[in-house]
Amino acid sequence: MWAQAEIELRPRPRGFHLITDEVVRGLGELERVGVGVLHLHILHTSASLALNENASADVRADLESWFNEAVREDAPYWRHTLEGRDDMPAHVKAVLIGPSLTVPVAAGSLRLGTWQGVYLCEHRDRGGPRRLVLTLNGE
């Protein structure tokens, strides 16, 4: 079986946000799959997707702090600055983390580890709504 859906996530502030439940709700066919894979792809260049800690909000805050320090907005070498100070650093962060995830599916659920969740990594101060394409393959 193949299924595909596009979902729109509400706007969020800069940071790392758990979106696992929204992803699961976005693809009703998921519950019919005994074994398979779900591919998630974000249709933007200044946000990314990741898998990480789903319990402690401190992990998400620490990741945001680290990325803001590692990819500074005030770097003197940025040329792409017309869309704001946060735009070019957002592109770099999105390249580092990536636009896609592939997650196993088992018995109608995402086969995540106990402490894993799907993150929307929003790298802009006001990125707006974000769209994801969810592609499910399984039986």
Buried (B, 14 or more C-beta within 10 A) or exposed (E): EEBEBEBEBEEBEBBBBBBBEBBBEBBEBBEEBEEBBBBBBBEBEBBBBBBBBBEEEEBBEEBBEEBBEEBEBEEEEBEEEEEEBBBBBBBBBBEEBEBEBEBEBEEBEBBBEEEBBBBBBBBBEEBEEBEBBBBBBBE
